């Protein structure tokens, strides 16, 4: 079994996007609490129409699918295939 070094490798120059920079970012993230990591791991994006009402109710799955096709932008991916 190969031994994992205690320190990161120092043979590469610290260039933008280099493995050393990634290692620094990983170490910084590892020092954060789990709560902080979870808070920053989800990106909230406004979804037109979907986010405009607190809830919607449909009588059937067919009604829901029809509403999706007629109301939602195609790029959201709720259309039928």
N, C-alpha and C positions, 0 to 999 in steps of 0.2 A: 504494500500500500504506500502511495506517495505521500510524503509529509507536506502539509500546507504551510507556507511560510507565515511567520507571525506578523511580518510587516509587508506592506504592498511593495511591488517591484519598483526600483528607482532607475531602471535602465532606459526608460522612454522619456523624451522631453515633454513638459506639461503644455502641450498644444491644445487649442480649442477642439473639443470633441474627442480627445485622446483617452485611452484607457485609464490614465492617471486621473484625469478630470472626473471620469465616471466613478472611479474608486472614491474620490473625495466626496462626491455627491451621495454615494451609497453610505459611506460612513456617517455623514451628516444626517441622513434619513434614519439610519439605524439608532442614532442617539435620541430621536424624538419618541415621545410616548405613543402608544398604540392609538389612543384617542386622537392625537394630532395627525398621525399618518392616515387614519380613516377619514378625518375631516377634509384633508387635502387630496384624497385619492379620487373623489367623485367630482365631476365637472357638471354643474347645473346649466343646462341649455334650454332656452325658451323654445317650446314647440308650438307653433301657431295652431290655433283652434283647440288642440288638446289641452293646453294650459289656460284657456280662456274661461273655463267653467270649473266649479269645484267638484262636480260629479255629473254623470249622465247615466240614464237607465234605459234599457231597451227591452222590448217584449220578447225578442227572439235574437238568435245569433245572426239570422239573415238580415234583420233590421239593423243590427250593429254593422255588419259588413257593408250594407247599402250606404249607411251613413258615412263610413270610412271612405268609400269610393267617391261619394259626392262632396264630402266636406274637407277632406284632408289633402294637403299637397302630396304629390307623388313621391317627392324625395324623402318623406318620412317613412315610407316603406310599408304602409298599411293597406295597400291595394292587393287585389287578387293576382295570383301568378298565372 
